[in-house]
Amino acid sequence: MSSDRDESLLRYLLCGIRLLHSLCELAPRHTKLEQILLDDVKVSEQLIDMVFYELLVLNNYSLDIQDSSSVPLLHSALVACSLYLLTGCISSQWQDLALVIVAHPKVDMFMDVACRAVHLVVRFLQNKLSAQRSDICAKSSPTAESMVNYLCQQCEASLQFLQLLCQQKPFQERLLRNKELCRKGGILFLAQSILKLHSPYLEESSTVMAALSRLKAKVLSILLHLCEAESISYLDEVASSPRSLDLAKAVTLEVLELLKNGLSKDPKLLSAGPDRTYPMGLLQLNAMRLVDIFSDDSNFRSYITVYFTEFLSAIFSLSHGDFLSMWCSADLPVREEDATLYYELFPAAGWALDSVSSSDLSNTTNLEFTLSPNNNMSQASYVHQRTSLFVKMIANLHCFVPNICEEQERNLFLQKFLGCLQTDPPKLLPSPAFISGPQKAAAICRNMRSLSCHAESLIPTFLNDDDMRLLRAFFNRVQPLVNPAEFEENRVQEEEQFYVRNNHMDQADDITRQGMMDDKDKSLTPSALKEIDRDVKNVETSGLDTSSTKGKNAIDNLVESLRENTHAGVQEDEKVETVQTEEKQRRKRKLTIMNDEQVTIIERALLDEPEMQRNAASIQSWADKLSHHGSEVTCSQLRNWLNNRKARLARASKDARPLPGPDNAFAGKQGGPQQGHSLRAPNSPGQETGPSNTRGTRIMSRMNTSENPEAPEFVDFGAAEFVQCKPGQFVVLVDGKGEEIGKGKVHQVHGKWCGKSLEESGTCVVDVLELKADRWVKLPYTSEATGTTFEEAEKKIGVIRVMWDSNKIFLLQLQ
């Protein structure tokens, strides 16, 4: 792998990976092989190290490769085969595999290089989609589509590997603690590239179009698992820097466009499409889930309001029959179907090797992998989830909490919605389905009443009272402004309907109402409710072989061995406690408004525990206590309230404080340096240090090193102390402008480092544990041994160990 990375090397590596996989497959039936490959911990560690290093090597390929080159084909096969070799030599049980990877000392590097390697495969695929348009369009090259199809398969297999790992709680939490990966947007860059994949020249290819749809559904599933994690808020981490926040908004825009395209298609036409032969993945449903989460976050609500309100308003302008069939029915002509790709390493590698060694692929048989449908959701459950998410989006965008939301957000959605109703609907939706002219206002009000009635039948399985209250509040604001006379008349009718609703005797709108109640009767019987409840709680499963390659003892031994060697293992005492059963159910609204007494209680608690949002156990405890003093407060609601509160304080601090300069970067409240000021948390919520963004400065919660496996916890700092450094101290590094570069631990203060005297140069050697600057920033002191950038230093040494001017190092004092 260290030699010239040409095509012949890739072929050689792929042959080697295939051989290792074959030996692992034979091992359970061959005692000696089993002892060597599956039971020997050292051999297993070497196999894992090899895979990690190979992924690192596969990152170093350029996109500007000739279209005729076989490198993209071999590269994509190697990435997928290397990842799935781990399931052969370690375990096919994803929970066990996640434990082993998390215990590895280079787990953070693996997360980074795996994301980047898959990202490169995606970009190779996009290049192939663009480059082959003339051949595919003219159908003059039977091999063009085969090559694209193969790249899609390898890309889906690799992405699915990451998806299944992200479903495992240990891996998920470790990834969220990887501040570098979250801040630099590794997952978001990957998601953005996948969501942009498109080729109009392949619309007639059902295989490729279905694969692209599943790719997008899978990457949205990864984002969903990270956003719905209970211990750490992924949105909180993403919003920790302007760059990652902008990237998150760009991904949000792609999701919104995807959702517009999906919801604008006529379901009747989709049911007869050629791509229905293959599962498409839960693309639309996952997109709606993600928009539901993002629209409930203060960093994205205004953004979604601006870019999505026009489409939402257009939906209510549909004819009443079309609106009912889309949003108020228990049946759809077609529904999405999720599937798991059963990846087979040996034939995948063989197809790529045969392709690059043959000059004529016209007679080559297309490689097909088994797609195992994940039939974990009934038709009724799918349809009702879809409608409930539509309602939740409206509720989220209309919700306004005075102490959390910015004042300019008040009535922003309402005003935008009313403005859009006065214009022609966007061309994205089929125009014949719209009502225009004098009947438009009446149609809009009628659609709103129908959705409100249908939504009531979804409580409490899919919606809660908060959702309904906000939906009614929004409709009650819109309808009198759209059609005042009819609104008064219908309000009287609705009061009459309330008393006969349980008897299904709605006289005001007999046909519509009876049809909706029929749907309700068919789908929400006691037995159906149990089935739906099971669907809602159902966790995504891999659909792959559930037999474990290694025995449980072998897995435990391997995990223990890796943990002994790790430099940054996760401590047992920081593992998040098991989530309560209620938190595993459907996510409830997070912007529930607490009463004055509840707010007073939690504000007092924050005086003693300012970083409560980082402690899942504390959040659970306080949520239970608050629920005794008013309406129920769940963990998710309390966490979101805490994050929004911190964002509001951050905005106020940012507006009131000047940006730090070279002379006051670590100044105290009075503006001057405070020598010896310890790094303690603020004495009150109003004393939080002003961050550089709306989510506030994030400090690594806990760091472990080989020298000090029980490093204490960092806290937010208001000032830092400049003193003579000593090895083992935790410090802050700043640049010439006084801006923070990162945090780390002093490694060496005396003697020479890379031929330079530390005393004469006035420098120290520091291991950077949390880097805030870009990885490619040039180091102040470079050498052949350490490289010229932070990234090179990590690659050459294994840790980011750098020389730094002593007068630009400040001591971090711990609580």
DRENSEVO-650569 format. One record per residue (C-alpha): z, y, x; residue in three letters. Coordinates in steps of 0.1 Angstrom, whole numbers, plus 5000, padded with zeros to 4 digits. Layout:
REM DRENSEVO-650569
ZYXALA
...
END
This chain:
REM DRENSEVO-650569
500050005000MET
500450235030SER
496850195041SER
493750385029ASP
493750374992ARG
490250274985ASP
488650044959GLU
489149734980SER
492849804984LEU
493249834946LEU
491449504941ARG
493749344967TYR
496849474951LEU
495749374916LEU
495149014929CYS
498649014944GLY
500249134912ILE
498448864893ARG
499548604917LEU
503248714915LEU
503048714877HIS
501648354877SER
504448234900LEU
507048394877CYS
505348224847GLU
505647884865LEU
509147934877ALA
511047814846PRO
509147484850ARG
509547454888HIS
513147434901THR
512447574936LYS
510347864923LEU
513047944898GLU
515747954925GLN
513648184946ILE
512048424921LEU
514448424892LEU
517948344906ASP
517848504940ASP
519248854935VAL
517748984968LYS
514248864959VAL
514549024925SER
515649354941GLU
512649344964GLN
510249284935LEU
511749584917ILE
511549804948ASP
507849694953MET
506949784917VAL
508750124920PHE
506950194953TYR
503550084939GLU
503950334910LEU
504650604935LEU
501550524954VAL
499450514922LEU
500450874916ASN
498450984946ASN
494950954932TYR
492751244923SER
490951294890LEU
487751414907ASP
486551064912ILE
482850994906GLN
482250854871ASP
480550544886SER
483650464906SER
485750164896SER
489050334907VAL
489950444871PRO
489550094859LEU
491549934887LEU
494150204886HIS
494850174849SER
495049794852ALA
497449824882LEU
499850064864VAL
500049834833ALA
500249514853CYS
502949654877SER
505149754847LEU
504749424829TYR
505449224861LEU
509049344856LEU
509149154822THR
508048844841GLY
510348854871CYS
513349014855ILE
513548964817SER
511348984786SER
514449104767GLN
514149484767TRP
517849544765GLN
518449334797ASP
515449504814LEU
516749844806ALA
520249764820LEU
518649644853VAL
516449954857ILE
519250194849VAL
521450024875ALA
518850064902HIS
519650344927PRO
516050484923LYS
516050484885VAL
515350864883ASP
512450824907MET
511150544885PHE
511250754854MET
509351034872ASP
506650814888VAL
506150594858ALA
505550894835CYS
503151054861ARG
501350724866ALA
500750674829VAL
499851044826HIS
497150984852LEU
495750684833VAL
495550904802VAL
493551174821ARG
491250904834PHE
490750794798LEU
489951144787GLN
487451184815ASN
485750864805LYS
485650974768LEU
483951294778SER
481651154805ALA
480250864783GLN
479351074753ARG
475551064758SER
475550684764ASP
477850614734ILE
475950844711CYS
472650694720ALA
474050344721LYS
471950284752SER
474850144772SER
476749844757PRO
479149864786THR
480250224780ALA
482350144749GLU
483749834766SER
485050034795MET
486550294772VAL
488150024751ASN
489649854782TYR
491150194794LEU
492550244759CYS
494249894761GLN
495749954795GLN
496950304785CYS
498550174753GLU
500249884771ALA
501750114797SER
502850374771LEU
504350094750GLN
506349974780PHE
507950324782LEU
508350334744GLN
510250004743LEU
512550114772LEU
513250444754CYS
514450254724GLN
517150104745GLN
520250324745LYS
521250284782PRO
517750384794PHE
517450664767GLN
520750824778GLU
519850794815ARG
516550964809LEU
518151244790LEU
520651294819ARG
517651324842ASN
517651704841LYS
514751734865GLU
512451524844LEU
513551704812CYS
513252054827ARG
509951984844LYS
508551834811GLY
507351494824GLY
507451344789ILE
506051654773LEU
503151674796PHE
502351314789LEU
502651374752ALA
500451684753GLN
497651494771SER
497751204747ILE
497751424716LEU
494651594729LYS
492651274733LEU
489551284712HIS
485951194712SER
483651274682PRO
481051034697TYR
483350734691LEU
484150794655GLU
482050484646GLU
484050264670SER
486950134649SER
488549964679THR
488750274701VAL
489650514673MET
492450284661ALA
493750254697ALA
493750634702LEU
495650664669SER
498250414681ARG
498550594714LEU
499450914696LYS
501850734673ALA
503650574702LYS
504150894722VAL
505551064691LEU
507850764687SER
509150824723ILE
509751194715LEU
511551094683LEU
513950854700HIS
514851124725LEU
515251394699CYS
517451174677GLU
519651054705ALA
523351114696GLU
524851174730SER
522551444744ILE
520151674726SER
516651644741TYR
515651974724LEU
518652134741ASP
517552014775GLU
513852104769VAL
514852464758ALA
516852514790SER
514052694808SER
511252924796PRO
508552694811ARG
509752374794SER
510252564761LEU
506752694762ASP
505452344769LEU
507552204740ALA
505952464717LYS
502552374729ALA
503252004721VAL
504552124687THR
501252294680LEU
499351974688GLU
501651784664VAL
501052044637LEU
497252024642GLU
497451644641LEU
499451664609LEU
497051904593LYS
494151674601ASN
495951364588GLY
497151524555LEU
493851684548SER
491951354546LYS
491351204512ASP
493350874510PRO
490750714488LYS
488150764515LEU
490450644543LEU
490950304525SER
487250224530ALA
486950354566GLY
485750114593PRO
488850174614ASP
491050014587ARG
490349674604THR
492849764631TYR
496449894627PRO
496550274633MET
500250314640GLY
502650534621LEU
500950854633LEU
501351074602GLN
504850954595LEU
506051004631ASN
504451354631ALA
506251444600MET
509551324614ARG
509051524645LEU
508151844625VAL
511251784604ASP
513451784636ILE
511752074652PHE
511752294621SER
515552244619ASP
515952384654ASP
516452764660SER
514052764690ASN
511052634669PHE
511652734633ARG
509853074635SER
507052914656TYR
506452644629ILE
506652904602THR
503853104617VAL
501452814624TYR
502152574595PHE
502952784564THR
499352844555GLU
498752464553PHE
501952404533LEU
500952674508SER
497452524505ALA
498952184495ILE
500652354465PHE
497152494455SER
495752144449LEU
494852034414SER
497851884396HIS
496451534396GLY
495651544433ASP
499051684441PHE
500851414421LEU
498951134437SER
499751264472MET
503451364468TRP
504851234435CYS
503750884433SER
505150554445ALA
501650434455ASP
498950554479LEU
495450404482PRO
496250334519VAL
499250344541ARG
499750344578GLU
500550024596GLU
502450004629ASP
501649734655ALA
502849614689THR
500249524715LEU
500949174730TYR
499949244766TYR
498748954787GLU
498749034824LEU
496648754837PHE
493548814816PRO
493949194818ALA
493849184856ALA
491048924855GLY
488749134833TRP
489149434856ALA
488449224888LEU
485349064872ASP
484049404860SER
484249564894VAL
482649264912SER
479749234887SER
476749464887SER
475849374851ASP
478449394824LEU
476149364795SER
477048994790ASN
480749044796THR
482948954766THR
485149234754ASN
488849184762LEU
490949164731GLU
494749164729PHE
496749044700THR
498149324678LEU
501349214660SER
501849414628PRO
505449554624ASN
505749504587ASN
509249654586ASN
508649904558MET
507649844522SER
504950054505GLN
507550234483ALA
509750314513SER
506850454532TYR
505650674504VAL
509150804496HIS
509850874533GLN
506651074534ARG
507551284504THR
511151334516SER
509951464549LEU
507651704531PHE
510651834512VAL
512851854543LYS
510252064561MET
510352324532ILE
514152314532ALA
514352364569ASN
512052654570LEU
513652834540HIS
517252774553CYS
518853084567PHE
522353084582VAL
523553444590PRO
525653364620ASN
523153124635ILE
519553244627CYS
518153574639GLU
517853854614GLU
514053864616GLN
513953504603GLU
515453604570ARG
512853544543ASN
510153494569LEU
508953164555PHE
509053304519LEU
507053614528GLN
504553414548LYS
504153154520PHE
503553424494LEU
501053594516GLY
499053274521CYS
498953204484LEU
497053524479GLN
494253414502THR
491753134500ASP
493052794512PRO
492052694548PRO
488852494551LYS
490752204565LEU
491452074531LEU
488551974508PRO
487752274486SER
486852094454PRO
490551984451ALA
491752344449PHE
492552544418ILE
491352904419SER
491053204396GLY
493553264368PRO
494752904367GLN
495852904403LYS
499353054396ALA
500052814368ALA
498952514389ALA
501152624418ILE
504252654395CYS
503452314379ARG
503152144412ASN
506452284423MET
508252164392ARG
506751814396SER
507851794432LEU
511351914423SER
511651654396CYS
510351374418HIS
512551474447ALA
515651434425GLU
514851064422SER
514951034460LEU
518651124462ILE
520650994480PRO
518550724497THR
515950964512PHE
517251314504LEU
520651474501ASN
522051754480ASP
521452014507ASP
517751934507ASP
517551964469MET
519552284468ARG
517252454494LEU
514152324477LEU
515252464443ARG
516252794459ALA
512852834475PHE
510952744443PHE
513152984423ASN
512253264446ARG
508553184446VAL
507753104410GLN
508753444393PRO
506753624420LEU
503653404414VAL
503753384376ASN
506653574360PRO
505853504323ALA
505353134327GLU
508453104350PHE
510753234322GLU
509052994296GLU
509352694319ASN
512952764328ARG
513852724292VAL
511852404290GLN
513552264321GLU
516952324307GLU
515952124277GLU
514451854299GLN
517751814317PHE
519451654287TYR
516751394280VAL
515851304316ARG
517850984317ASN
516150864285ASN
512650934299HIS
511851154269MET
510451464285ASP
508551634257GLN
507351934276ALA
505151744300ASP
504951394285ASP
502051244305ILE
503151374339THR
506751314334ARG
506350964320GLN
504050874349GLY
506650994374MET
509450804357MET
507350494356ASP
506950524393ASP
510650574396LYS
511350264375ASP
509050044395LYS
510250154429SER
513950234425LEU
515349934408THR
518649794423PRO
516749524442SER
514249784454ALA
516950014465LEU
518449744487LYS
515049674502GLU
514350044508ILE
517850094523ASP
517049804547ARG
513749964556ASP
515350304563VAL
517950144586LYS
515449924603ASN
515049974640VAL
511649944657GLU
511149604674THR
508849514701SER
507149214684GLY
506949054718LEU
508348724731ASP
512148744727THR
512948474752SER
514648594783SER
513148514817THR
516448524835LYS
519648384821GLY
522448624811LYS
524448544842ASN
521448614864ALA
520948954847ILE
524649044851ASP
524548954888ASN
521449154894LEU
522849464875VAL
526049434895GLU
524249414928SER
522049714920LEU
525049914910ARG
526849844943GLU
523849984961ASN
523150284939THR
523650634951HIS
523650784916ALA
524750514892GLY
526150594858VAL
529950574856GLN
531350344830GLU
533750624817ASP
530850854809GLU
529050604786LYS
528750734751VAL
530850554725GLU
529250354698THR
527750564671VAL
529350534637GLN
527450354610THR
526750664590GLU
525050824620GLU
522550534621LYS
521350614586GLN
518750874577ARG
519351204596ARG
521051454573LYS
520551824575ARG
522051984606LYS
522352334593LEU
524952274567THR
527052584563ILE
530752534569MET
533252734549ASN
535353014565ASP
538252774571GLU
536152514588GLN
534552784611VAL
537952924620THR
539152574629ILE
536252484651ILE
536252824668GLU
539952774678ARG
539052434691ALA
536352574713LEU
538952784731LEU
540352474746ASP
537052274747GLU
534152514753PRO
531752234762GLU
532452024731MET
528751964724GLN
528551744756ARG
531251504744ASN
530151264716ALA
533651134710ALA
535051484706SER
532251584682ILE
532951274661GLN
536651354660SER
536251714650TRP
533551634624ALA
536151404607ASP
538851674609LYS
536551944595LEU
535551724566SER
539151734553HIS
538852114549HIS
535652144529GLY
532251974525SER
531451674547GLU
530451764582VAL
528551494602THR
528251454639CYS
524551574639SER
525451874618GLN
528351984640LEU
526351934672ARG
523452144659ASN
525952414648TRP
527452414683LEU
524052444700ASN
522852714676ASN
526152904682ARG
525652884719LYS
522053004716ALA
523153304695ARG
525853394720LEU
523353354748ALA
520853594731ARG
523653844726ALA
524653814763SER
521053834775LYS
520454154755ASP
523754314768ALA
523654214805ARG
521354324833PRO
519454044851LEU
521253944883PRO
519854094915GLY
520454014952PRO
523654214953ASP
525254094921ASN
523953744916ALA
527453594915PHE
529353904905ALA
532253894881GLY
532554084848LYS
533154414866GLN
529954374886GLY
531454314920GLY
531953994940PRO
535153814933GLN
536153614963GLN
538153304954GLY
537153324917HIS
537352964905SER
534752804883LEU
536652774850ARG
535352774815ALA
535453094795PRO
538753174779ASN
537053244745SER
533753174729PRO
532753534734GLY
533153514772GLN
530353274779GLU
528253364808THR
524853504799GLY
522153244806PRO
518553304815SER
517253154783ASN
518253084747THR
519852754754ARG
522052854783GLY
522552724818THR
523052354820ARG
525152194847ILE
524851834856MET
527651664837SER
528551414864ARG
527151324898MET
527951014919ASN
527050964955THR
527550684980SER
530150894999GLU
532050994967ASN
531350754938PRO
533850944916GLU
532551294920ALA
534351524895PRO
532751704867GLU
531052044871PHE
531552324847VAL
529652634839ASP
530252904865PHE
530753274861GLY
531153354898ALA
531053154930ALA
532953184962GLU
531353224997PHE
533453045023VAL
532952835054GLN
531352515042CYS
532852175049LYS
531151835044PRO
531651695009GLY
531952034992GLN
529852104961PHE
527852424965VAL
525252654949VAL
522052744969LEU
520453074963VAL
517253234977ASP
516753574993GLY
516753744959LYS
520053594949GLY
518453354924GLU
519853004921GLU
517752734937ILE
519952444929GLY
523352274933LYS
524352014958GLY
526751864983LYS
527251975019VAL
526151695042HIS
526551845078GLN
527852175092VAL
528052105130HIS
525751975156GLY
521951945154LYS
519651855126TRP
516051765133CYS
516351925168GLY
517852255156LYS
521452365162SER
523252445130LEU
525752675146GLU
523152885164GLU
520852915134SER
523752975110GLY
522752695087THR
524152385069CYS
522552065057VAL
522852015020VAL
521951724997ASP
520451894966VAL
521651704935LEU
520351934908GLU
517152134917LEU
516252434895LYS
513352554916ALA
509952394915ASP
509652084936ARG
506752214956TRP
508552534967VAL
508352565005LYS
511552505024LEU
513052785046PRO
513352535075TYR
510652275078THR
510051975102SER
507951675105GLU
510951455095ALA
511951645064THR
508551785053GLY
507752135040THR
508752115003THR
511651974983PHE
509351694970GLU
508351595005GLU
511951595016ALA
512851344989GLU
509851124996LYS
510551115034LYS
514351085033ILE
515050934999GLY
517251234989VAL
516551614989ILE
518351685021ARG
517552035034VAL
518752305059MET
519952625043TRP
521252955055ASP
525052955053SER
525153305039ASN
523053185009LYS
525452895001ILE
528352954976PHE
531152714970LEU
531552554935LEU
535152524927GLN
536052264902LEU
538452264872GLN
END
